[in-house]
Amino acid sequence: SEDVLSKDAGECAICLEELQQGDTIARLPCLCIYHKGQVFLTLHMQFWKAGCIDEWFEVNRSCPEHPSD
């Protein structure tokens, strides 16, 4: 499910960057969390930035930390 992180939560296991309060995240059924893609709006355009878990799921169908689940 997609959510906004309410407090800092350590390091993303995919990109190794910090998961910070306010980041858009995906929470998997195993309760692991990763950066989730989001839409950015600027004065003249709108664009999509893929998140770590979006790119991971393009080639994998399991949690990076729990591949057998």
PQR file with spaces between the fields and no chain letter, atoms N, CA, C, O and H, PARSE charges and radii, in Angstrom:
ATOM       1  N    SER     1       0.832   -1.185    0.000 -0.4000 1.5000
ATOM       2  CA   SER     1       0.000    0.000    0.000 -0.0000 2.0000
ATOM       3  C    SER     1       0.874    1.245    0.000  0.5500 1.7000
ATOM       4  O    SER     1       2.005    1.213    0.486 -0.5500 1.4000
ATOM       5  N    GLU     2       0.360    2.332   -0.539 -0.4000 1.5000
ATOM       6  CA   GLU     2       1.109    3.591   -0.625 -0.0000 2.0000
ATOM       7  C    GLU     2       0.762    4.460    0.573  0.5500 1.7000
ATOM       8  O    GLU     2      -0.385    4.511    1.018 -0.5500 1.4000
ATOM       9  H    GLU     2      -0.559    2.358   -0.934  0.4000 1.0000
ATOM      10  N    ASP     3       1.782    5.144    1.083 -0.4000 1.5000
ATOM      11  CA   ASP     3       1.601    5.914    2.307 -0.0000 2.0000
ATOM      12  C    ASP     3       2.642    7.029    2.342  0.5500 1.7000
ATOM      13  O    ASP     3       3.561    7.056    1.524 -0.5500 1.4000
ATOM      14  H    ASP     3       2.714    5.102    0.722  0.4000 1.0000
ATOM      15  N    VAL     4       2.491    7.944    3.289 -0.4000 1.5000
ATOM      16  CA   VAL     4       3.499    8.977    3.536 -0.0000 2.0000
ATOM      17  C    VAL     4       4.120    8.673    4.893  0.5500 1.7000
ATOM      18  O    VAL     4       3.412    8.471    5.880 -0.5500 1.4000
ATOM      19  H    VAL     4       1.744    7.922    3.954  0.4000 1.0000
ATOM      20  N    LEU     5       5.420    8.643    4.933 -0.4000 1.5000
ATOM      21  CA   LEU     5       6.139    8.268    6.148 -0.0000 2.0000
ATOM      22  C    LEU     5       5.962    9.328    7.228  0.5500 1.7000
ATOM      23  O    LEU     5       6.203   10.511    6.989 -0.5500 1.4000
ATOM      24  H    LEU     5       5.995    8.807    4.131  0.4000 1.0000
ATOM      25  N    SER     6       5.543    8.903    8.409 -0.4000 1.5000
ATOM      26  CA   SER     6       5.257    9.842    9.496 -0.0000 2.0000
ATOM      27  C    SER     6       6.487   10.167   10.344  0.5500 1.7000
ATOM      28  O    SER     6       6.485   11.150   11.084 -0.5500 1.4000
ATOM      29  H    SER     6       5.348    7.942    8.603  0.4000 1.0000
ATOM      30  N    LYS     7       7.542    9.343   10.241 -0.4000 1.5000
ATOM      31  CA   LYS     7       8.788    9.629   10.954 -0.0000 2.0000
ATOM      32  C    LYS     7       9.937    8.956   10.227  0.5500 1.7000
ATOM      33  O    LYS     7       9.723    8.006    9.474 -0.5500 1.4000
ATOM      34  H    LYS     7       7.543    8.544    9.640  0.4000 1.0000
ATOM      35  N    ASP     8      11.157    9.437   10.444 -0.4000 1.5000
ATOM      36  CA   ASP     8      12.329    8.839    9.818 -0.0000 2.0000
ATOM      37  C    ASP     8      12.367    7.348   10.150  0.5500 1.7000
ATOM      38  O    ASP     8      12.004    6.942   11.254 -0.5500 1.4000
ATOM      39  H    ASP     8      11.331   10.208   11.056  0.4000 1.0000
ATOM      40  N    ALA     9      12.814    6.530    9.180 -0.4000 1.5000
ATOM      41  CA   ALA     9      12.745    5.072    9.370 -0.0000 2.0000
ATOM      42  C    ALA     9      14.008    4.351    8.921  0.5500 1.7000
ATOM      43  O    ALA     9      13.930    3.189    8.521 -0.5500 1.4000
ATOM      44  H    ALA     9      13.109    6.860    8.283  0.4000 1.0000
ATOM      45  N    GLY    10      15.148    4.989    8.973 -0.4000 1.5000
ATOM      46  CA   GLY    10      16.382    4.307    8.623 -0.0000 2.0000
ATOM      47  C    GLY    10      16.659    4.320    7.137  0.5500 1.7000
ATOM      48  O    GLY    10      16.292    5.261    6.433 -0.5500 1.4000
ATOM      49  H    GLY    10      15.211    5.932    9.298  0.4000 1.0000
ATOM      50  N    GLU    11      17.303    3.277    6.669 -0.4000 1.5000
ATOM      51  CA   GLU    11      17.824    3.223    5.309 -0.0000 2.0000
ATOM      52  C    GLU    11      16.963    2.343    4.413  0.5500 1.7000
ATOM      53  O    GLU    11      16.518    1.273    4.829 -0.5500 1.4000
ATOM      54  H    GLU    11      17.600    2.513    7.241  0.4000 1.0000
ATOM      55  N    CYS    12      16.730    2.791    3.192 -0.4000 1.5000
ATOM      56  CA   CYS    12      16.043    1.982    2.175 -0.0000 2.0000
ATOM      57  C    CYS    12      17.002    0.883    1.730  0.5500 1.7000
ATOM      58  O    CYS    12      18.133    1.168    1.337 -0.5500 1.4000
ATOM      59  H    CYS    12      17.091    3.660    2.854  0.4000 1.0000
ATOM      60  N    ALA    13      16.560   -0.363    1.788 -0.4000 1.5000
ATOM      61  CA   ALA    13      17.423   -1.490    1.430 -0.0000 2.0000
ATOM      62  C    ALA    13      17.721   -1.559   -0.064  0.5500 1.7000
ATOM      63  O    ALA    13      18.612   -2.303   -0.472 -0.5500 1.4000
ATOM      64  H    ALA    13      15.642   -0.595    2.107  0.4000 1.0000
ATOM      65  N    ILE    14      17.003   -0.808   -0.884 -0.4000 1.5000
ATOM      66  CA   ILE    14      17.245   -0.830   -2.328 -0.0000 2.0000
ATOM      67  C    ILE    14      18.247    0.249   -2.725  0.5500 1.7000
ATOM      68  O    ILE    14      19.267   -0.062   -3.339 -0.5500 1.4000
ATOM      69  H    ILE    14      16.279   -0.203   -0.553  0.4000 1.0000
ATOM      70  N    CYS    15      17.978    1.514   -2.387 -0.4000 1.5000
ATOM      71  CA   CYS    15      18.849    2.612   -2.833 -0.0000 2.0000
ATOM      72  C    CYS    15      19.853    3.045   -1.768  0.5500 1.7000
ATOM      73  O    CYS    15      20.780    3.803   -2.055 -0.5500 1.4000
ATOM      74  H    CYS    15      17.150    1.767   -1.888  0.4000 1.0000
ATOM      75  N    LEU    16      19.667    2.561   -0.538 -0.4000 1.5000
ATOM      76  CA   LEU    16      20.551    2.872    0.594 -0.0000 2.0000
ATOM      77  C    LEU    16      20.481    4.326    1.045  0.5500 1.7000
ATOM      78  O    LEU    16      21.336    4.777    1.807 -0.5500 1.4000
ATOM      79  H    LEU    16      18.915    1.945   -0.305  0.4000 1.0000
ATOM      80  N    GLU    17      19.466    5.072    0.580 -0.4000 1.5000
ATOM      81  CA   GLU    17      19.248    6.427    1.070 -0.0000 2.0000
ATOM      82  C    GLU    17      18.289    6.374    2.248  0.5500 1.7000
ATOM      83  O    GLU    17      17.534    5.414    2.402 -0.5500 1.4000
ATOM      84  H    GLU    17      18.771    4.706   -0.039  0.4000 1.0000
ATOM      85  N    GLU    18      18.321    7.400    3.071 -0.4000 1.5000
ATOM      86  CA   GLU    18      17.474    7.441    4.253 -0.0000 2.0000
ATOM      87  C    GLU    18      15.997    7.576    3.873  0.5500 1.7000
ATOM      88  O    GLU    18      15.639    8.312    2.955 -0.5500 1.4000
ATOM      89  H    GLU    18      18.934    8.180    2.946  0.4000 1.0000
ATOM      90  N    LEU    19      15.159    6.852    4.598 -0.4000 1.5000
ATOM      91  CA   LEU    19      13.711    7.019    4.503 -0.0000 2.0000
ATOM      92  C    LEU    19      13.353    8.105    5.506  0.5500 1.7000
ATOM      93  O    LEU    19      13.466    7.908    6.716 -0.5500 1.4000
ATOM      94  H    LEU    19      15.450    6.253    5.344  0.4000 1.0000
ATOM      95  N    GLN    20      12.917    9.258    4.991 -0.4000 1.5000
ATOM      96  CA   GLN    20      12.701   10.415    5.841 -0.0000 2.0000
ATOM      97  C    GLN    20      11.228   10.764    5.955  0.5500 1.7000
ATOM      98  O    GLN    20      10.429   10.482    5.062 -0.5500 1.4000
ATOM      99  H    GLN    20      12.825    9.418    4.008  0.4000 1.0000
ATOM     100  N    GLN    21      10.891   11.386    7.078 -0.4000 1.5000
ATOM     101  CA   GLN    21       9.527   11.836    7.309 -0.0000 2.0000
ATOM     102  C    GLN    21       9.039   12.630    6.099  0.5500 1.7000
ATOM     103  O    GLN    21       9.739   13.510    5.597 -0.5500 1.4000
ATOM     104  H    GLN    21      11.540   11.615    7.803  0.4000 1.0000
ATOM     105  N    GLY    22       7.832   12.310    5.640 -0.4000 1.5000
ATOM     106  CA   GLY    22       7.250   12.990    4.490 -0.0000 2.0000
ATOM     107  C    GLY    22       7.485   12.284    3.162  0.5500 1.7000
ATOM     108  O    GLY    22       6.832   12.615    2.172 -0.5500 1.4000
ATOM     109  H    GLY    22       7.264   11.596    6.048  0.4000 1.0000
ATOM     110  N    ASP    23       8.408   11.311    3.114 -0.4000 1.5000
ATOM     111  CA   ASP    23       8.650   10.550    1.880 -0.0000 2.0000
ATOM     112  C    ASP    23       7.412    9.728    1.539  0.5500 1.7000
ATOM     113  O    ASP    23       6.721    9.237    2.432 -0.5500 1.4000
ATOM     114  H    ASP    23       8.938   11.042    3.918  0.4000 1.0000
ATOM     115  N    THR    24       7.134    9.582    0.246 -0.4000 1.5000
ATOM     116  CA   THR    24       6.099    8.663   -0.205 -0.0000 2.0000
ATOM     117  C    THR    24       6.706    7.274   -0.202  0.5500 1.7000
ATOM     118  O    THR    24       7.769    7.052   -0.783 -0.5500 1.4000
ATOM     119  H    THR    24       7.696    9.981   -0.479  0.4000 1.0000
ATOM     120  N    ILE    25       6.032    6.340    0.451 -0.4000 1.5000
ATOM     121  CA   ILE    25       6.573    4.987    0.596 -0.0000 2.0000
ATOM     122  C    ILE    25       5.553    3.950    0.161  0.5500 1.7000
ATOM     123  O    ILE    25       4.359    4.235    0.065 -0.5500 1.4000
ATOM     124  H    ILE    25       5.169    6.520    0.922  0.4000 1.0000
ATOM     125  N    ALA    26       6.033    2.757   -0.099 -0.4000 1.5000
ATOM     126  CA   ALA    26       5.186    1.585   -0.293 -0.0000 2.0000
ATOM     127  C    ALA    26       5.456    0.668    0.890  0.5500 1.7000
ATOM     128  O    ALA    26       6.608    0.382    1.215 -0.5500 1.4000
ATOM     129  H    ALA    26       7.003    2.525   -0.021  0.4000 1.0000
ATOM     130  N    ARG    27       4.388    0.211    1.530 -0.4000 1.5000
ATOM     131  CA   ARG    27       4.507   -0.731    2.648 -0.0000 2.0000
ATOM     132  C    ARG    27       4.032   -2.086    2.125  0.5500 1.7000
ATOM     133  O    ARG    27       2.867   -2.234    1.755 -0.5500 1.4000
ATOM     134  H    ARG    27       3.452    0.443    1.266  0.4000 1.0000
ATOM     135  N    LEU    28       4.917   -3.061    2.092 -0.4000 1.5000
ATOM     136  CA   LEU    28       4.589   -4.386    1.574 -0.0000 2.0000
ATOM     137  C    LEU    28       3.861   -5.204    2.646  0.5500 1.7000
ATOM     138  O    LEU    28       3.873   -4.830    3.819 -0.5500 1.4000
ATOM     139  H    LEU    28       5.863   -2.941    2.392  0.4000 1.0000
ATOM     140  N    PRO    29       3.228   -6.313    2.256 -0.5600 1.5000
ATOM     141  CA   PRO    29       2.520   -7.150    3.240  0.2800 2.0000
ATOM     142  C    PRO    29       3.423   -7.631    4.383  0.5500 1.7000
ATOM     143  O    PRO    29       2.941   -7.865    5.491 -0.5500 1.4000
ATOM     144  N    CYS    30       4.717   -7.780    4.126 -0.4000 1.5000
ATOM     145  CA   CYS    30       5.659   -8.201    5.171 -0.0000 2.0000
ATOM     146  C    CYS    30       6.023   -7.037    6.099  0.5500 1.7000
ATOM     147  O    CYS    30       6.789   -7.215    7.046 -0.5500 1.4000
ATOM     148  H    CYS    30       5.109   -7.591    3.226  0.4000 1.0000
ATOM     149  N    LEU    31       5.472   -5.842    5.827 -0.4000 1.5000
ATOM     150  CA   LEU    31       5.664   -4.593    6.577 -0.0000 2.0000
ATOM     151  C    LEU    31       6.978   -3.880    6.277  0.5500 1.7000
ATOM     152  O    LEU    31       7.280   -2.869    6.912 -0.5500 1.4000
ATOM     153  H    LEU    31       4.849   -5.698    5.057  0.4000 1.0000
ATOM     154  N    CYS    32       7.765   -4.378    5.329 -0.4000 1.5000
ATOM     155  CA   CYS    32       8.959   -3.652    4.884 -0.0000 2.0000
ATOM     156  C    CYS    32       8.507   -2.407    4.121  0.5500 1.7000
ATOM     157  O    CYS    32       7.460   -2.419    3.473 -0.5500 1.4000
ATOM     158  H    CYS    32       7.520   -5.199    4.813  0.4000 1.0000
ATOM     159  N    ILE    33       9.291   -1.342    4.197 -0.4000 1.5000
ATOM     160  CA   ILE    33       8.941   -0.107    3.488 -0.0000 2.0000
ATOM     161  C    ILE    33      10.076    0.334    2.578  0.5500 1.7000
ATOM     162  O    ILE    33      11.252    0.142    2.887 -0.5500 1.4000
ATOM     163  H    ILE    33      10.141   -1.332    4.723  0.4000 1.0000
ATOM     164  N    TYR    34       9.700    0.931    1.445 -0.4000 1.5000
ATOM     165  CA   TYR    34      10.642    1.397    0.429 -0.0000 2.0000
ATOM     166  C    TYR    34      10.109    2.683   -0.179  0.5500 1.7000
ATOM     167  O    TYR    34       8.921    2.985   -0.066 -0.5500 1.4000
ATOM     168  H    TYR    34       8.744    1.086    1.194  0.4000 1.0000
ATOM     169  N    HIS    35      10.993    3.444   -0.827 -0.4000 1.5000
ATOM     170  CA   HIS    35      10.552    4.649   -1.530 -0.0000 2.0000
ATOM     171  C    HIS    35       9.578    4.258   -2.638  0.5500 1.7000
ATOM     172  O    HIS    35       9.797    3.279   -3.351 -0.5500 1.4000
ATOM     173  H    HIS    35      11.958    3.198   -0.919  0.4000 1.0000
ATOM     174  N    LYS    36       8.518    5.020   -2.773 -0.4000 1.5000
ATOM     175  CA   LYS    36       7.497    4.792   -3.800 -0.0000 2.0000
ATOM     176  C    LYS    36       7.524    5.955   -4.778  0.5500 1.7000
ATOM     177  O    LYS    36       7.786    7.091   -4.381 -0.5500 1.4000
ATOM     178  H    LYS    36       8.340    5.815   -2.193  0.4000 1.0000
ATOM     179  N    GLY    37       7.259    5.691   -6.040 -0.4000 1.5000
ATOM     180  CA   GLY    37       7.225    6.749   -7.044 -0.0000 2.0000
ATOM     181  C    GLY    37       6.183    7.798   -6.715  0.5500 1.7000
ATOM     182  O    GLY    37       5.201    7.528   -6.024 -0.5500 1.4000
ATOM     183  H    GLY    37       7.046    4.768   -6.362  0.4000 1.0000
ATOM     184  N    GLN    38       6.411    8.995   -7.219 -0.4000 1.5000
ATOM     185  CA   GLN    38       5.475   10.077   -6.951 -0.0000 2.0000
ATOM     186  C    GLN    38       5.452   11.066   -8.103  0.5500 1.7000
ATOM     187  O    GLN    38       6.392   11.143   -8.894 -0.5500 1.4000
ATOM     188  H    GLN    38       7.209    9.214   -7.781  0.4000 1.0000
ATOM     189  N    VAL    39       4.378   11.810   -8.185 -0.4000 1.5000
ATOM     190  CA   VAL    39       4.220   12.828   -9.216 -0.0000 2.0000
ATOM     191  C    VAL    39       4.710   14.156   -8.661  0.5500 1.7000
ATOM     192  O    VAL    39       4.346   14.546   -7.552 -0.5500 1.4000
ATOM     193  H    VAL    39       3.614   11.747   -7.542  0.4000 1.0000
ATOM     194  N    PHE    40       5.539   14.852   -9.440 -0.4000 1.5000
ATOM     195  CA   PHE    40       6.022   16.172   -9.064 -0.0000 2.0000
ATOM     196  C    PHE    40       5.393   17.200   -9.981  0.5500 1.7000
ATOM     197  O    PHE    40       5.314   16.991  -11.192 -0.5500 1.4000
ATOM     198  H    PHE    40       5.834   14.536  -10.341  0.4000 1.0000
ATOM     199  N    LEU    41       4.953   18.292   -9.421 -0.4000 1.5000
ATOM     200  CA   LEU    41       4.363   19.371  -10.200 -0.0000 2.0000
ATOM     201  C    LEU    41       5.301   20.563  -10.176  0.5500 1.7000
ATOM     202  O    LEU    41       5.797   20.944   -9.116 -0.5500 1.4000
ATOM     203  H    LEU    41       5.018   18.461   -8.438  0.4000 1.0000
ATOM     204  N    THR    42       5.546   21.153  -11.338 -0.4000 1.5000
ATOM     205  CA   THR    42       6.303   22.387  -11.418 -0.0000 2.0000
ATOM     206  C    THR    42       5.403   23.433  -12.056  0.5500 1.7000
ATOM     207  O    THR    42       4.263   23.136  -12.413 -0.5500 1.4000
ATOM     208  H    THR    42       5.142   20.843  -12.199  0.4000 1.0000
ATOM     209  N    LEU    43       5.891   24.622  -12.200 -0.4000 1.5000
ATOM     210  CA   LEU    43       5.083   25.693  -12.767 -0.0000 2.0000
ATOM     211  C    LEU    43       4.608   25.360  -14.179  0.5500 1.7000
ATOM     212  O    LEU    43       3.486   25.703  -14.550 -0.5500 1.4000
ATOM     213  H    LEU    43       6.817   24.863  -11.910  0.4000 1.0000
ATOM     214  N    HIS    44       5.445   24.700  -14.964 -0.4000 1.5000
ATOM     215  CA   HIS    44       5.118   24.471  -16.376 -0.0000 2.0000
ATOM     216  C    HIS    44       4.882   23.011  -16.744  0.5500 1.7000
ATOM     217  O    HIS    44       4.454   22.727  -17.863 -0.5500 1.4000
ATOM     218  H    HIS    44       6.357   24.422  -14.663  0.4000 1.0000
ATOM     219  N    MET    45       5.149   22.076  -15.830 -0.4000 1.5000
ATOM     220  CA   MET    45       4.984   20.675  -16.212 -0.0000 2.0000
ATOM     221  C    MET    45       4.786   19.777  -15.000  0.5500 1.7000
ATOM     222  O    MET    45       4.984   20.182  -13.854 -0.5500 1.4000
ATOM     223  H    MET    45       5.496   22.307  -14.921  0.4000 1.0000
ATOM     224  N    GLN    46       4.394   18.563  -15.290 -0.4000 1.5000
ATOM     225  CA   GLN    46       4.202   17.544  -14.274 -0.0000 2.0000
ATOM     226  C    GLN    46       5.044   16.349  -14.714  0.5500 1.7000
ATOM     227  O    GLN    46       5.066   16.019  -15.900 -0.5500 1.4000
ATOM     228  H    GLN    46       4.233   18.234  -16.221  0.4000 1.0000
ATOM     229  N    PHE    47       5.733   15.699  -13.786 -0.4000 1.5000
ATOM     230  CA   PHE    47       6.490   14.518  -14.170 -0.0000 2.0000
ATOM     231  C    PHE    47       6.466   13.482  -13.065  0.5500 1.7000
ATOM     232  O    PHE    47       6.182   13.788  -11.907 -0.5500 1.4000
ATOM     233  H    PHE    47       5.715   15.967  -12.823  0.4000 1.0000
ATOM     234  N    TRP    48       6.769   12.250  -13.445 -0.4000 1.5000
ATOM     235  CA   TRP    48       6.755   11.096  -12.556 -0.0000 2.0000
ATOM     236  C    TRP    48       8.184   10.702  -12.250  0.5500 1.7000
ATOM     237  O    TRP    48       9.012   10.589  -13.155 -0.5500 1.4000
ATOM     238  H    TRP    48       7.000   12.001  -14.386  0.4000 1.0000
ATOM     239  N    LYS    49       8.477   10.491  -10.966 -0.4000 1.5000
ATOM     240  CA   LYS    49       9.783    9.982  -10.559 -0.0000 2.0000
ATOM     241  C    LYS    49       9.542    8.595   -9.991  0.5500 1.7000
ATOM     242  O    LYS    49       8.848    8.437   -8.987 -0.5500 1.4000
ATOM     243  H    LYS    49       7.805   10.583  -10.232  0.4000 1.0000
ATOM     244  N    ALA    50      10.114    7.597  -10.636 -0.4000 1.5000
ATOM     245  CA   ALA    50       9.938    6.226  -10.161 -0.0000 2.0000
ATOM     246  C    ALA    50      10.624    6.054   -8.817  0.5500 1.7000
ATOM     247  O    ALA    50      11.708    6.591   -8.585 -0.5500 1.4000
ATOM     248  H    ALA    50      10.678    7.725  -11.452  0.4000 1.0000
ATOM     249  N    GLY    51       9.990    5.309   -7.947 -0.4000 1.5000
ATOM     250  CA   GLY    51      10.575    5.004   -6.654 -0.0000 2.0000
ATOM     251  C    GLY    51      11.334    3.691   -6.706  0.5500 1.7000
ATOM     252  O    GLY    51      11.235    2.934   -7.671 -0.5500 1.4000
ATOM     253  H    GLY    51       9.110    4.873   -8.136  0.4000 1.0000
ATOM     254  N    CYS    52      12.073    3.444   -5.678 -0.4000 1.5000
ATOM     255  CA   CYS    52      12.895    2.231   -5.610 -0.0000 2.0000
ATOM     256  C    CYS    52      12.071    0.969   -5.823  0.5500 1.7000
ATOM     257  O    CYS    52      12.446    0.102   -6.613 -0.5500 1.4000
ATOM     258  H    CYS    52      12.153    4.059   -4.894  0.4000 1.0000
ATOM     259  N    ILE    53      10.948    0.866   -5.116 -0.4000 1.5000
ATOM     260  CA   ILE    53      10.166   -0.361   -5.189 -0.0000 2.0000
ATOM     261  C    ILE    53       9.483   -0.509   -6.544  0.5500 1.7000
ATOM     262  O    ILE    53       9.260   -1.629   -7.002 -0.5500 1.4000
ATOM     263  H    ILE    53      10.643    1.570   -4.475  0.4000 1.0000
ATOM     264  N    ASP    54       9.146    0.612   -7.195 -0.4000 1.5000
ATOM     265  CA   ASP    54       8.552    0.537   -8.538 -0.0000 2.0000
ATOM     266  C    ASP    54       9.539   -0.104   -9.510  0.5500 1.7000
ATOM     267  O    ASP    54       9.172   -0.992  -10.280 -0.5500 1.4000
ATOM     268  H    ASP    54       9.327    1.522   -6.823  0.4000 1.0000
ATOM     269  N    GLU    55      10.788    0.347   -9.473 -0.4000 1.5000
ATOM     270  CA   GLU    55      11.821   -0.197  -10.360 -0.0000 2.0000
ATOM     271  C    GLU    55      12.135   -1.644   -9.991  0.5500 1.7000
ATOM     272  O    GLU    55      12.342   -2.471  -10.879 -0.5500 1.4000
ATOM     273  H    GLU    55      11.086    1.068   -8.848  0.4000 1.0000
ATOM     274  N    TRP    56      12.172   -1.962   -8.708 -0.4000 1.5000
ATOM     275  CA   TRP    56      12.442   -3.327   -8.251 -0.0000 2.0000
ATOM     276  C    TRP    56      11.376   -4.283   -8.796  0.5500 1.7000
ATOM     277  O    TRP    56      11.700   -5.362   -9.292 -0.5500 1.4000
ATOM     278  H    TRP    56      12.004   -1.290   -7.986  0.4000 1.0000
ATOM     279  N    PHE    57      10.107   -3.883   -8.701 -0.4000 1.5000
ATOM     280  CA   PHE    57       9.017   -4.752   -9.136 -0.0000 2.0000
ATOM     281  C    PHE    57       8.932   -4.900  -10.656  0.5500 1.7000
ATOM     282  O    PHE    57       8.195   -5.758  -11.140 -0.5500 1.4000
ATOM     283  H    PHE    57       9.843   -3.007   -8.298  0.4000 1.0000
ATOM     284  N    GLU    58       9.662   -4.092  -11.416 -0.4000 1.5000
ATOM     285  CA   GLU    58       9.702   -4.295  -12.867 -0.0000 2.0000
ATOM     286  C    GLU    58      10.396   -5.612  -13.208  0.5500 1.7000
ATOM     287  O    GLU    58      10.111   -6.209  -14.246 -0.5500 1.4000
ATOM     288  H    GLU    58      10.261   -3.395  -11.022  0.4000 1.0000
ATOM     289  N    VAL    59      11.307   -6.072  -12.340 -0.4000 1.5000
ATOM     290  CA   VAL    59      12.059   -7.314  -12.624 -0.0000 2.0000
ATOM     291  C    VAL    59      11.923   -8.368  -11.526  0.5500 1.7000
ATOM     292  O    VAL    59      12.358   -9.503  -11.723 -0.5500 1.4000
ATOM     293  H    VAL    59      11.539   -5.588  -11.497  0.4000 1.0000
ATOM     294  N    ASN    60      11.338   -8.031  -10.383 -0.4000 1.5000
ATOM     295  CA   ASN    60      11.180   -8.961   -9.276 -0.0000 2.0000
ATOM     296  C    ASN    60       9.748   -8.903   -8.762  0.5500 1.7000
ATOM     297  O    ASN    60       9.086   -7.874   -8.889 -0.5500 1.4000
ATOM     298  H    ASN    60      10.985   -7.109  -10.224  0.4000 1.0000
ATOM     299  N    ARG    61       9.269   -9.988   -8.188 -0.4000 1.5000
ATOM     300  CA   ARG    61       7.911  -10.004   -7.644 -0.0000 2.0000
ATOM     301  C    ARG    61       7.875  -10.274   -6.144  0.5500 1.7000
ATOM     302  O    ARG    61       6.819  -10.599   -5.602 -0.5500 1.4000
ATOM     303  H    ARG    61       9.807  -10.824   -8.084  0.4000 1.0000
ATOM     304  N    SER    62       9.008  -10.144   -5.473 -0.4000 1.5000
ATOM     305  CA   SER    62       9.034  -10.408   -4.036 -0.0000 2.0000
ATOM     306  C    SER    62       9.771   -9.272   -3.326  0.5500 1.7000
ATOM     307  O    SER    62      10.444   -8.456   -3.955 -0.5500 1.4000
ATOM     308  H    SER    62       9.866   -9.880   -5.913  0.4000 1.0000
ATOM     309  N    CYS    63       9.627   -9.241   -2.021 -0.4000 1.5000
ATOM     310  CA   CYS    63      10.295   -8.252   -1.202 -0.0000 2.0000
ATOM     311  C    CYS    63      11.811   -8.439   -1.301  0.5500 1.7000
ATOM     312  O    CYS    63      12.288   -9.572   -1.238 -0.5500 1.4000
ATOM     313  H    CYS    63       9.080   -9.904   -1.510  0.4000 1.0000
ATOM     314  N    PRO    64      12.579   -7.356   -1.456 -0.5600 1.5000
ATOM     315  CA   PRO    64      14.039   -7.483   -1.531  0.2800 2.0000
ATOM     316  C    PRO    64      14.651   -8.105   -0.273  0.5500 1.7000
ATOM     317  O    PRO    64      15.709   -8.732   -0.340 -0.5500 1.4000
ATOM     318  N    GLU    65      13.996   -7.934    0.857 -0.4000 1.5000
ATOM     319  CA   GLU    65      14.537   -8.458    2.106 -0.0000 2.0000
ATOM     320  C    GLU    65      13.950   -9.814    2.509  0.5500 1.7000
ATOM     321  O    GLU    65      14.480  -10.487    3.393 -0.5500 1.4000
ATOM     322  H    GLU    65      13.137   -7.424    0.912  0.4000 1.0000
ATOM     323  N    HIS    66      12.854  -10.210    1.858 -0.4000 1.5000
ATOM     324  CA   HIS    66      12.197  -11.483    2.154 -0.0000 2.0000
ATOM     325  C    HIS    66      11.824  -12.200    0.855  0.5500 1.7000
ATOM     326  O    HIS    66      10.638  -12.398    0.589 -0.5500 1.4000
ATOM     327  H    HIS    66      12.423   -9.664    1.140  0.4000 1.0000
ATOM     328  N    PRO    67      12.791  -12.587    0.053 -0.5600 1.5000
ATOM     329  CA   PRO    67      12.490  -13.148   -1.281  0.2800 2.0000
ATOM     330  C    PRO    67      11.703  -14.449   -1.261  0.5500 1.7000
ATOM     331  O    PRO    67      11.063  -14.790   -2.256 -0.5500 1.4000
ATOM     332  N    SER    68      11.732  -15.175   -0.170 -0.4000 1.5000
ATOM     333  CA   SER    68      10.996  -16.452   -0.132 -0.0000 2.0000
ATOM     334  C    SER    68       9.556  -16.308    0.345  0.5500 1.7000
ATOM     335  O    SER    68       8.791  -17.271    0.295 -0.5500 1.4000
ATOM     336  H    SER    68      12.252  -14.898    0.639  0.4000 1.0000
ATOM     337  N    ASP    69       9.175  -15.105    0.811 -0.4000 1.5000
ATOM     338  CA   ASP    69       7.796  -14.882    1.300 -0.0000 2.0000
ATOM     339  C    ASP    69       6.823  -14.734    0.154  0.5500 1.7000
ATOM     340  O    ASP    69       5.628  -14.542    0.379 -0.5500 1.4000
ATOM     341  H    ASP    69       9.797  -14.323    0.851  0.4000 1.0000
